[in-house]
Structure formats: structure tokens, C-alpha cells
């Protein structure tokens, strides 16, 4: 795909990394070791408001989707999903207009 990607599985480690590095797109899971994905979403919104966030989860509910979008996520994807779905979404976000 041509993207530079950093992968972390611990949300606190992600927050620590995000404290010093801006990303164009961030994909976060709601349930990770450490703070929740919503905590990561809130941190990104405060630290890097231009970063677009996609929230993924294996435990999707309508309330979680609403809370994620209200918190600033550009999209919410329930697992299981196809990687092609995710890469197409990232491409659309990167080439589309910023809000």
C-alpha cells in the first residue's frame, strides 16, 4: 500500500508514542491492554486534532459506535472485517477532504 506503519498492542505505549509523533491516520481497537481505545481517541483529539482516527472492535454496539464518532473518530468498524475494507477506508480518508 505504500504506507509507513507503526504497530503497538499496548494502549499506554501508543499514547506515549503519540505524545511525540503525529500520524495522519490512527487505527485503534476499543479493547487493548491498558487504557481503552476511547482514551486513545480522546488523547489524539487533544494532542493532534488533525489526525483522523478509525476505531475497530470485536465487541461492537451502537452505543460504542456513537461514542466513538462523537469522540472524533471518522469511522467505526466491527470485527471481523476484511483487510481490503480497512485499506480502502484509509486510502479514502487520506485522499478525501479534511473536515
N, C-alpha and C positions, 0 to 999 in steps of 0.2 A: 504493500500500500504506500510505502514511502514515508511513513510517519516515524518520528522518533518517540519511543515509548518507554516510560518508566513503570515498573510493576512492583507494587507493595501489597502485602496481605495484612498488615497491621495498621489500623487507622491512626493511631498516635504517631507512628513513624511517618505516615502520609502527611499528617498535619505538620509535623516537624519539617518535612521536606518542603511543604507548601509555604512555610514561613519565609523561605528564602528563594523560592523559584516559582515563577508564573508559568502556567500552562494555558494553551488555547482551549483545550477540552480536557475535562476530567471525568472519568467514569468511576463511580463509587458504588459499592454494594451497601445496602442498608445494614446488614449484619456482618460485622467483622470483629476481630479481636481488638478490644479497646473501645474507644468512643464509637457511637453509631455513625452510619453514613450520613444521617441528618446533621450530626455535629460537624462532620467534614464539610458538608454543604454550607452550613452557616459560617464556618471559618473561611471558606473560599469566598463567600459573598462579602465578608468584611475585609479580607486581605486583598483579594483580586477580583473586584466586581465584574471585570470584563471576561472572566473565564466562564465558559459555558459548561454546565455540569449535566451529565446523564446519570440517573440513579437506576441501578439494577437490583433486583431482589428475587429470591425464591419463595418469598412469603408475601406476595402482593395482595394488598387490599385497596379498596377505593380510597379509604382514609389516608393510607400511606402515600398513594399517588397524589392526592390533593395536597397533602402536607409538603411533599417534595416539590411540586410545581409552585406552590405558594412560597416555599423557601428559596426559590430561584432556579430550580432545575429546569432545563429546556426540554427534557423528556424523561419518561419513567418506563422501564422495560422489565417485564416479568420473565423469570426463568421458567422453563428453558427457552432460549432464543437461538437463532442461527447467527453465527459469526458474521455472515454476509449482511444480516439485518443491522448489526452494530456498525460494521464498516461503512455501510451505505448511509446510516444516520450521521456518523462522524463526518463523512465527506459532505453531506448536505449542510451540516452545521458550519463547517469551515468555509464553504463556498457561498453560503447564503448571507443575507444582510444581518448585521448586528442590530440588536434591539436597543 
